[in-house]
Amino acid sequence: MSHKPVPAIPRPGEGKRGPDGYLGYLLRQASVALRTAMDRALVDQGLTSPQFAVLTMIVAYPGASGADLARLAFLTPQTINVIVRNLERDGAIEKTAHATHGRILRLSATAKGHALLKRCRARVAELEAELAGLLGRDEQRTVRRWLSSVAEKLAEDR
């Protein structure tokens, strides 16, 4: 019985993991690489990249509900509940009842949450600057426009 050798798995940027790869796979590969780098950059601040995303959205959209955050941060409502509970436990956010719909809770960042986000944003900005450094200014605009268009097109097709 002859055994075929298992082909070596290419490194990112090589073979189908490089410019000749499938667009969807390359987007996912880049996304996972960014999340891993963000998690490493934020670990000593006590945040994961999903927690960073949620805190960012709470500051950007004060009063957002959990359902709003799930849509904005691309997370499930269950994951949002866990993240919100942990951010609240750590004093980074607070909940208040909606003025007219008492069962709806609105989320906002505390002073501690704003300070935490500022420190974390600086770390993430360094990563984003590294990514931006891979492109010229015009290329960056093109990539940003394309990524936005991808999200818009796929959302409207669904």
C-alpha atoms as one frame of an Amber mdcrd trajectory, in Angstrom:
protein
   0.000   0.000   0.000   1.565   3.278  -1.036   0.961   6.454   0.911   0.978
   9.753  -0.849   2.925  12.384   1.023   0.759  15.036   2.590   1.423  18.366
   0.890   2.914  21.060   3.077   0.386  23.654   4.127   1.482  27.014   2.761
   2.166  29.945   5.010  -0.080  33.019   4.780   0.736  34.810   1.556   1.762
  31.608  -0.260  -0.180  29.346  -2.616  -3.944  29.595  -2.218  -3.293  31.583
   0.962  -1.760  34.315  -1.210  -2.854  36.576  -4.080  -4.208  33.639  -6.096
  -6.510  32.495  -3.284 -10.283  32.813  -3.102 -11.444  36.280  -2.051 -13.692
  35.008   0.727 -10.898  32.898   2.184  -8.416  35.774   1.969 -10.853  38.117
   3.747 -11.366  35.543   6.495  -7.613  34.894   6.782  -6.950  38.636   7.147
  -9.767  39.004   9.670  -8.469  36.171  11.842  -4.905  37.516  11.649  -6.118
  40.969  12.721  -8.189  39.577  15.573  -5.236  37.542  16.840  -2.956  40.588
  16.700  -5.577  42.730  18.453  -6.064  40.136  21.197  -2.300  40.116  21.801
  -2.171  43.922  21.881  -5.100  44.185  24.321  -4.449  41.254  26.665  -2.663
  43.304  29.340  -5.603  45.740  29.353  -7.961  42.869  30.178  -9.984  43.130
  26.942 -10.539  40.777  24.036 -11.129  42.132  20.551 -14.905  41.433  20.769
 -15.025  43.330  24.083 -13.057  46.160  22.472 -15.539  46.235  19.573 -18.525
  46.362  21.938 -17.012  49.088  24.126 -16.137  51.058  20.975 -19.739  50.816
  19.773 -21.139  51.781  23.188 -19.003  54.935  23.152 -19.806  55.670  19.495
 -23.548  55.074  19.961 -24.437  55.906  23.574 -27.712  54.384  24.645 -27.480
  51.531  22.147 -29.362  48.421  23.174 -27.927  44.914  23.309 -29.674  44.088
  20.034 -28.126  47.155  18.404 -24.693  46.114  19.651 -25.091  42.581  18.334
 -25.704  43.972  14.849 -22.928  46.575  15.067 -20.264  44.221  16.467 -21.249
  41.152  14.381 -21.863  39.071  17.490 -24.748  36.962  18.722 -27.119  38.372
  21.347 -25.872  35.678  23.741 -22.262  36.789  23.276 -23.276  40.426  23.723
 -24.984  39.528  27.019 -21.794  37.924  28.348 -19.610  40.818  27.191 -21.988
  43.437  28.620 -22.158  41.571  31.929 -18.335  41.452  32.113 -17.851  45.097
  31.104 -20.446  46.145  33.681 -18.842  43.960  36.368 -15.489  45.606  35.622
 -17.003  49.098  35.885 -16.452  50.026  32.220 -20.138  50.472  31.371 -23.429
  51.054  33.103 -27.036  50.233  32.270 -29.960  52.595  32.575 -33.613  51.973
  31.856 -35.058  53.498  28.679 -37.082  56.630  29.478 -40.379  55.301  28.109
 -39.763  51.564  27.705 -38.573  50.486  31.125 -37.708  46.949  30.052 -35.250
  48.226  27.438 -31.823  48.852  28.923 -29.520  51.497  27.480 -25.775  51.088
  27.801 -23.179  53.807  28.277 -19.496  53.896  29.105 -18.341  55.077  32.503
 -15.285  57.305  33.015 -13.331  54.094  33.652 -14.647  52.659  30.380 -13.676
  55.774  28.424 -10.151  55.649  29.872  -9.865  51.929  29.078 -11.059  52.491
  25.521  -8.572  55.340  25.041  -5.667  53.087  26.082  -6.895  50.216  23.917
  -7.630  52.468  20.931  -3.968  53.597  21.005  -2.833  49.960  20.780  -5.229
  49.169  17.954  -4.241  52.381  16.142  -0.654  51.074  16.039  -1.859  47.881
  14.359  -4.000  49.834  11.915  -1.019  52.054  11.072   0.999  48.912  10.271
  -1.792  47.732   7.971  -2.111  51.142   6.337   1.654  51.145   5.777   1.226
  48.227   3.388  -0.632  50.555   1.005  -0.290  54.003  -0.468  -2.918  56.618
   0.326  -4.850  56.059  -2.912  -4.714  52.290  -2.441  -6.043  52.687   1.094
  -9.016  54.691  -0.181  -9.666  52.030  -2.824  -9.490  49.180  -0.308 -11.728
  51.014   2.194 -14.271  51.759  -0.533 -14.140  48.151  -1.747 -14.563  46.649
   1.736 -17.503  48.968   2.425 -19.023  48.071  -0.934 -18.645  44.353  -0.241
 -20.573  44.689   3.025 -23.213  46.891   1.438 -23.681  44.631  -1.607 -23.897
  41.407   0.355 -26.286  42.955   2.879 -28.645  44.194   0.159 -28.569  40.835
  -1.621 -29.786  39.075   1.519
